């Protein structure tokens, strides 16, 4: 089992917590994240906006062939209409496989 949560891109049954624009397939840790968000009145905001893969994934393998969304923006449901967009910013002046959120 992977150590990072993946919420996937299907939000059926989870519309109250996440959008339909995640990445990949949901795994067990992704289910736990969704349950945590539901119990804590949070939404996974960066799954609610349609973007190209390169603008929504926050990690890529060294060869650039594998990309994952592993950094999530969790926001109180009270403020969910306040954030109008999220995007991952590639590049940066540091040695990392991660993108700026």
C-alpha positions in Angstrom: 0.0 0.0 0.0 1.3 3.4 -0.9 2.0 5.8 2.0 0.3 8.8 0.5 -3.4 9.3 0.1 -5.0 9.4 -3.3 -8.6 10.6 -3.5 -8.9 9.8 -7.2 -11.1 11.6 -9.7 -14.4 10.1 -9.0 -16.4 11.8 -6.2 -19.6 9.7 -6.3 -20.8 9.6 -2.7 -18.2 12.2 -1.6 -19.6 15.3 -3.3 -19.9 17.1 0.1 -16.1 16.7 0.7 -14.4 16.7 -2.7 -14.7 17.7 -6.3 -14.4 15.4 -9.4 -11.1 16.8 -10.5 -8.6 14.8 -8.4 -6.0 12.5 -10.0 -5.6 8.7 -10.3 -7.6 6.2 -8.3 -8.7 6.4 -4.7 -6.7 4.3 -2.3 -7.3 3.3 1.4 -5.5 6.4 2.7 -7.6 8.5 0.4 -10.7 7.0 1.9 -9.3 7.9 5.4 -8.6 11.5 4.3 -12.2 11.8 3.0 -13.6 10.4 6.3 -11.4 12.8 8.3 -12.6 15.7 6.2 -16.2 14.7 6.6 -15.8 14.3 10.4 -14.0 17.7 10.6 -16.3 19.7 8.3 -13.5 20.2 5.7 -13.4 20.1 1.9 -10.6 19.0 -0.3 -10.5 22.3 -2.3 -7.8 21.4 -5.0 -10.1 18.6 -6.3 -12.8 21.1 -7.2 -11.1 22.8 -10.1 -10.5 21.5 -13.6 -6.9 21.8 -14.7 -4.4 20.0 -16.9 -2.5 17.2 -15.1 0.6 19.3 -14.9 -1.3 22.0 -13.0 -3.0 19.7 -10.5 -0.3 17.1 -9.6 2.2 18.1 -6.9 4.8 15.3 -7.3 6.5 13.6 -10.3 9.0 10.8 -10.6 12.5 11.5 -11.7 11.8 10.4 -15.2 8.7 12.6 -15.3 6.4 9.7 -16.4 4.6 9.2 -13.1 2.7 12.1 -11.6 0.6 12.2 -8.4 -1.5 14.6 -6.4 -0.2 14.1 -2.9 -0.6 17.6 -1.4 -4.1 18.6 -0.5 -5.7 21.9 0.3 -8.1 21.3 3.1 -10.5 24.1 3.9 -13.4 24.5 6.4 -16.8 24.1 4.7 -17.6 27.5 6.2 -15.1 29.1 3.8 -15.3 26.8 0.8 -16.8 29.5 -1.5 -14.0 31.9 -0.6 -11.3 30.0 -2.6 -11.9 30.5 -6.3 -9.0 28.5 -7.7 -6.0 26.3 -6.8 -3.0 25.4 -8.9 0.3 23.7 -8.5 3.3 25.8 -9.6 6.1 23.8 -11.2 9.7 24.9 -10.9 11.4 26.7 -8.1 14.9 27.3 -6.9 15.2 24.2 -4.8 16.1 20.5 -5.3 12.8 18.7 -4.9 10.3 16.5 -6.8 7.4 18.5 -5.4 5.7 21.6 -6.7 4.6 24.7 -4.9 0.9 24.6 -3.9 
